[in-house]
Amino acid sequence: MNRPSFSLALLLAFAFFFTAFNSGAAQAAGSVVAIYNTGQAQVTESRVVTLPEGAAAVVFTDIPETVDPSSIRATAPDMKVEDIQYSYRPITVDNLLDAYIGKELSVILPDPADANARILRKAKLLSNAGRPIFAMGNEVYVGSYEAVLLPEMPAGLDAAPGLTLTTRSTVAGRKNVALSYLMGGMNWRADYNLTVTQSGAAADLDAWATVSNNSNHAFPGADLRLVAGEVGRVSARKMMVRSNVMMSEAVSLDAAPAPASAAEESFSAYHVYDPGRYVSIPASGSKQVGLFSASNIPVKTELSSRFHSGPNRLAGKLNQPVESTLIFANTEQGKLGRPMPAGVVRVFMPASDGAKLLAGEARLGHSAVGEEIRLVIGRSFDVNVERVQTSFQRIGKNAAEVGWQITVRNGSAESRDIRLQDSLSGQWTILNADTPYTAKDAGTIEFDLKDVTPSADGEGKTVNYTVRFEY
């Protein structure tokens, strides 16, 4: 047998034993999608293929663009995966031009004789690094152009990612291939509506998960899992994220209906939420899924004002903001006692006619059961704090005595409580104070002022104290 005949026989034998199957036309069934609130997802799908006994190439085309290729795994009964090949060279301007480097193209250019006219020139594409560079005769052209006309679509570009599994089966027939992978472009966060009752002493909480997807890949009827926590990833592993997809979310300024409760369980150092139903995730955009709700949670509102004081001479009046903080306990006794994933809390409070209006928003970190939750929802309109440095005396080289007068004015129609927090730098000693205070920690003192009456005359309530700093 001569060499050409032997090569032809070898190719025919390879084609007989190594068969390619394209499963891209079939949608993945039974997808389990676990979305982490760190911008990634783990997907497990069931793909049905028919395989012969022996070697075969199984091709999947319905693969997300944001997949992490190194994470792809596939298993099936009586089937062994010998290698996994992922390929995706998308159709982009850069990839199109890269395919024509060294070739002559038609380029539409501005007419140098007329700013409103255009001319068509033949040019050789020399480079596409950063921007196209053309050769026109003996000249090299680097500048603006209207368009480049390509004679045809170059080979080697993909409209969608492709995944090829080289498999070997001991038994022929239909198989359910379990395909799993990690992908980027998906995220979720918690969104909370906290509606305070008319009395102001209690509130109802509705927790929602806002799932966002900008991977351009849909998951219809997915078995959804939402993982809350900071899951560590190796920094060298990068996932592709589509940057050309813009998403907008409509936010209602009225309280939404209570969500259905999702099952919650601990997993490693994290928490997992299961909505208990199949959820269809769109290819682009966002979707809200109910997490849990709680009613009649005891809450209280606190006004506080913080100032940082040091051994510096300051002149004039200093205004400091007064923050409004809503406080409640994440405990069973507090009618809650649920792990609360990080997200945004929108607080609604009743107006005089009973309408629930947005009173403020606050960002909540991951909050475990038993924590006190403090939400700074805004600044007080009616209560203001002003301070004046009443004395300053340098005591030696490394010490100073500073006197302060703090004035609180209440412009509302009712008495208010307010907490004044002064952060003190260095080593300090309170020499005198006309109002009781508490040392909260090594660098903070607090004055709790109760029932600050409305100050129609503008006088207000004052606090005076002197502190010695050593540094």
N, C-alpha and C positions, 0 to 999 in steps of 0.2 A: 504494500500500500504506500503510495507516495504521500508527501507531506500535505498537499491541499486536501486530498480525500480524507486523510486522518483528522485534520482540523474540522472539516465539515461534519464528520461523524461525531466528533466530540461535542460540537455545538448542538447537534440534534439530540444527543443523549442528555446534555445539560438541560435543554428546554423540556425534555420529557419528564425528568425527575424534579426540576425546580420550577414550580408554577407560581405565577403572580396572581394575587387576588386583591381587588380594589374594593374596600368596604366604605369608601368615602360617601357613597350615595345614601347610606343608611344612617339615620340619626342615632346618637348614643342613647341607650335605654337605661333607666335606673341610675341616673347620676346622683352621687352623694357629694355635695359641695360644702366643704368646711371653710368658712371665711374668717380670717384673722383680722383684728383691728390694727394690724401693722402693714396693711396694703398687699396682702397675698392670700392665696386660696389653695387648698388641697382638694383635688377632684379625683373621684373614683367612678369609672363608668363601666357598663357592660356592653361589649360590642360582639354581635353575632356574626361569625364567619364560617364558611365551609372549607375545610382543609383536606388535602389528600394525605395519605401516609407518606412520610418522608419529608423532604425539604420543600419549603414554599416561601414566597415573599408576600407578606400581607401589607397592603398600602391603605393608610388612613389619610383622608384629606380634610375631614371636619375637625381640625385641631386649632385651639386658640393661638392667636399671633403672639400672645404674651407668655407662652409656656416656657418653663425652665427646662431645656432639653436634657440636662444631666439628671433630672429627677424622674424621667419617664420610666415606668416599669409596667410589664404585661405578664399575666399568668393565665393558664387554662389547663384543664385536665388533659393528661397524655400529650402535652405540648411543651417543648422547650424553646426558649428564645435564645438564639445564638448571637444576634447583634441587633442593635437599634440605630436607625439612621434618621435624623431629623434634618430637613432642608427647607430653607425659606429665604429666597432672595426676592423681596417684594418689588413691584413695579413702581419705581420712584424716578424722579427726574435725574438724580445722580446716577442711579443704576442704568437708566436708559442711555445717558451720555457716556458712561464708562464703557459700555459695549461698543461704542462707535469711535473710540480714541484711535487716531491714525487713519481715519476714513474721511472722505469728502462728503460734506453735507450742504444743504441749502440753508442759508441764514438770512433772516429778515433784519435789516439794520436801519438806523436812522439815516436819512439822506443828508450828507454834510452841506449840500447846497440849499436845502429847504428844511426848516425845522419841523414842518407839518407833513413832510413826505417820507416814504420808506422805500428802500431799495432791496432787491433780492440778489445775494452774492453767493457764489460757490466758495467754500472754505474748508480747509482740513482741520479737524479737531486735534490739537496737539496735546492738550491736558485738560483734566476736569478736577484738578486739586484746588479746592476753594472756590474757583470760578472758572468757566470755560475760557480757554486760550486757543485762538484760531490762527492758521497760516493762510494768508491771501496772497498768492504769488510769492514774491520775495519778502513780503512784509508780515509781521506778526501783529495780530489785532487783539488787544486787551481792552475791553470796554463794554458798554451796554448793547443789548440787542433785544429785538421784539420777540422773536421766536426762532426755534430751530426745527426744520422739517426733517423727520426721519423716514427713510424709504420703507421700512417695515419694522414690525415688532421683533426685537432681537431674541434669540434663543437663550434659555437659561434663567428667565425671570418667572416668578411664580405669582399667580393670582391669590393663592392661599398657601399656608404651610402644608408640608407633606411629611408623613411619618411612615417609614417602612420598617417592618419587623421581619427579620430572617428567622423562620421557625422550622422546627423539625417535630413532626407528630408521629407517635407510635400507632395511633388509631385514626383512621380517616373518618370524616363526618362533620356535622355542625358542632361548633363549640362556642361557648360564652367566654370571650376573652375579657378578663378584668384589667382595664387600663387605668393606671393612676399616674398623676403628675402634679407638680406645683406650678402655679402661674401667678403673674402679677396683674395689675390693673383692676383688682377687686378690693373693696374695703367695706367696713361698716363701723358705725358709731351709734351710741345710744342717744336718743332725744327724749327729754322728759318734759311733761306738762305738769306743773305744780299749781293747783288752783286753790287759793286760800278762801276759807269760808267768810261769811259776813262778819262774824265775830273777830276774825283775825287770829284766833287761837288754834285753829286746826286747818288742815289742807288735804286735798285728794291728789294722789300722784298717779300719772299714767306714763309708763315707760314703753318706748318704741325703739326698734332697731332700724336705722336708715342704712340700707344696703346700696352701695354704689358700684357700678360696673362701667368701666371705660375700656374694656378689652376687645370690644366689637364681636363678642361671642356670647350667644344666648344659651341659657340653660332652662329649657321648658320642663316644668314639673319636677324640680330638683328636690331631693331630700336634703334640706338645709340644716347646717350646723353653724352656730356663731360662737367663735372662741374669743373670750375676753382675757387679755393679759399681754405682757410684753414678751413675745416669743423670740428667743435669740436666733439669729441667722448669721452665717459666715459672710463677711462683707465682700469677699471676692466673688460670690455668686450673685450675679445681677440678672434681674428679669426685665424683659422689654416692656415698656409702657407706652401706649399710644399717646402722643402729646398733642395731637391735632383734634381731639374730641373735647368739646366744651360741654359741661353739664350745668344745669340750673335747677334749683330746688325751690318750689313754692312753699312759703312758710305762712301758716295761718296765724293771725293774731287773736284767735279765739280758741278756747280749749277744745281739743279733739275728743271724740268718744273714747271710752275706755277700751284698751286693747284686750284681746284674748291672751291668757297667760301662757307663756312658753315654759316647757320643762327645763330645769336647771340642775346641773351636776358639776362636781369638782373633777378636774382632769389635770394631773400633775400639779403644777403651781398655778393653774388657770381655772376658769369657769367656762362651761359650754352650755349654750342655750339651744333648745330644740323646739321649734314652733309647733311640732306635732302634726304637721300637714305638709303636703307638697307645695312648693312655692316656685313660680315661674320667674326667672330673673331675666330682664331684658338685656339685649346686647349692648345697649348704651343708655345711661340714665340712672335713676335711683328708684328704690321701692322701699316702703315702710312695712315692717312686720311687728306685730304686737309682742312685747316681752312679758310685762306684768303690770298690775295696778294695785294700789293700796288706798284705803279710805280713812278719813278722820285721824290723820297723823298730827300729833301735837306739835305746834310750831310757835316760835316767838321771833319778834323783830327787834334787832338791837342797832342803836346808833353808836358809832364809834369814830374817833378821830385820832390819827397817829402823827407824831412829830419826832424828828431825830435831833437830839440836842447834843452839843459838844462844847469844848472850851474855846468858843469863838465869840468875838464881839459883834453883835448885830444891832442895827438901828432901824427904827420905824416899826409899823404894825405889820404883822405877818398873818395872813389868812391861811387856814389849813382846811382841807376838805373834810366833810362829814359823810361817812359811808353808811348806807343802810344794809344790814346783813340779816338774812333769814336763817334761822337755826333750827335744826331738828336732829333727832337721834335715829340712827339706823339700827334699831333694836326691835325685838318682838313686843316689848312693853310699849314701845313707841309706834305700834301698829305697822311696822315695816319689817326689819330683820331679813333683808334680801341683799345679796351681793349686787352692787350697782356699778356696771361698767362705765368707763369714761365717756363723757358726752356733754351735751349742752342742756342746761335746765332753764326752761322758760317759766317764769313765775307770773301768774295772773291773779289780780286782786279785784274785789268788787268796788265799783263806784257807788254813789249814793242811790242810783236807780237800779242797782243790782247787776248791771252789765259787768262782765269780767274783762278787764283791760290788762294789757301787758304792763307789768310793773318793773320788769328787768330780766336780763339774762345773765347766766353765770356758767363758766366752764367747770365741770366736775371731773376730777381724776378718779381712777379706780378706787372705789370705797367698799371696804369689807364690812361685814356684819359687826356691830358694836361701835362703829365710829360715830363721832359727832360731825355732822355736816354743816358747814358754814358757807352760805352763798352770798357773796357781795353783789347785790342786784342793782345798785345805783348810788347816787349821792343825794343827800337831803336838800330839799328846796328851802324849807322854812328854818331849819336849825343851822346856825353857823358858829364857827369857833375862830377867835382872834387872839393873838398873843403878842406881848411886848416884853422885851428884855429890860427889866427894871434896874438891874445893876450888873456890873462886870468888874472884877478885881483880880489882877494877876498876883498870885501868892508864890513868890519865889520863881525859880526857873521852870519848874515842871508841874505847876498847879495853878488852878484858877477857880474863883467862886462866881457863879452865875445865878442871878435872880430872875424869875419869870412871873408874869401875871397872865393868866389865861382867862378869857371872858367868853362865856357861852350865852348866845342870844337865841331865844325861841320865838319865832314869828308865827307859829301855828296857833290854833284856837284852844289847844289842850296841853296839859303838862306832858313833858317827855323825859325819859331817862337817856343818859348818854355816858359813854365810857371814853375817858381820855387816856391815851397810851403814849407815854414819852419813852423813846429809846435813848439810852444814855451811853456814850462811848467811854472807853477806858475804864479806870478805876474811879468810882464815884461814891459820894456819901451825901445823903440828904441832911442838910443842916437844920432846916426848919420848913414846916408846911402848915398852912391854916386849914387844910382839908385832909381827912384821912386818906391814905393811899395804901396800895398793896404792891409788894415787889413780886411781879409775875415770874421773872427769871433774873439771871445775872445782869441783864442789860435793859430791863423794862420795868417801869412803874406804871400803875394804873390808878386813876381817880374815877370812882363810880358815882356819878351825880344822879340822884333820884329826884323825880318830880320837879324838873326845871320848868317853872311856870312861864306862861307867855310873857314876853317882855315888850309890852306895847310902848313903854317909855324909852326903850333902847338901852336900858341899863344892863340887864342880864345878870348872870351868876358868875362870880370870879373865883379863881383858884390862884393862890400865891405860894411859891416855894423857892427855896434857895438850895443849890446843889454845888458841892465841891468836886472838881475833877482833878485827878492826878494822872500824869502821863509821862 
